[in-house]
Each structure stands twice: as structure tokens, then as C-alpha cells.
Amino acid sequence: MTGPHGPLARIVERVAPPAVSVDGRGDWGEAEKALGIQLPEDFKLLVVTYGRGDFWGALRLCTPFGDDNPRPLTADSADAADS
């Protein structure tokens, strides 16, 4: 996902990331422990880069961080994504 021609670079070319990624940083080890799963590295990079929010209403990016997160990533939402 990284590198000048990786998927994240292509996304950043098309959609500029915010100056500050809201709820995009935290302790991934603790988050994964609480969720009971190991999150993919490309998901983590996307969250660190963009934080929570959505892309044109088509894709909602939830994070496991932030006290005021209106829709935090939880074990239930992680299970739903696997279905």
C-alpha cells in the first residue's frame, strides 16, 4: 500500500488528506486487543492518513480511536466487515 505507485499514493493523488486526521492515531496494539482481531496494515495506513469520515457517502472510514467518534470501529463492525 505504500510507495510512490501503491494504492494509498493513488488515493492521495485523487483525494487530498486532511491536515489533521481526526481520530486517526492511537495505540493499534490496544485497539486490536479490544477488537480481538489484527487489523490489516493497509487499513491502518488509510486511517492514519485520513482519519474518520467518508468518501462521497460511498465509503465510511471508522476508527477505533477518539472519545467523540460518532461511529467508532468496534468488534461488531469488524465482524460485519468480514461477512
N, C-alpha and C positions, 0 to 999 in steps of 0.2 A: 504494500500500500504506500510505501514511502518511495522516495526517489523522484527525479525530475519528470519521469514519464509514468509514474504509478497512478493508480486510481484517485488517491487523495489529491495529488497535484492537478489532475484533470478537473476534479470538482472545484478546487480553489480557483482555477483559471476561469471557471464559469460563474461561481458564486463566491464573492469575496467574504472571508470570515469576518466576524465582528472584531472590534478592537479588544474586547474582553469576552471570553467565552463564559456565559452565565451558567453556573453550576457545572463547569467543565473540568474542574480539578478537585482532587480529593485522594484519599487512600484507597487505591484499587484493591489492595490485598484485603482490607476490611470489607469493602463493598462485595467482593467475590465471596468472602466468608459468609456474609449476611445473606447473599443470594443463593449460596450453595452451588454455585457454578463458576467455572473460569470463563471470563468474557474474552472474546476474540481481540487480538491486538489491533486489528483494523477498526473495530468499533471504538476502542479506547482512543485511538488517534483522531477519529472523527469527533468524539465528544470533547477531547482536549482542544481541538481546532475550532469547533463551532459552538460547543455548549448545548444547552437545551433549546428547543424551538422546533420550527417546522420549515420544510421546503415547499412553499407554494400550497400548503394544505395537503400535499400528496404524501409527505413523509414526516412523521413526528419523531424527533430525536429526544428520547428521555434519558436522564442520567440518574445515577444512584446518589448524587450529591445535592446538597442545598436544603436548608430548612423551609424555604418558601417555594419550593419546587411544586407547581400545581399538579404535576403528574410524574412523580418520581419512578424510576426504574425499580421494580420490586420483583421478588421471586415469582409472583403470579404473572407479571407481564413478561418475564423471561420465559416462563413455561409456555405462555400463549404464543410467543415468537417461534418456538420450536414446532408448533403444531402446523 
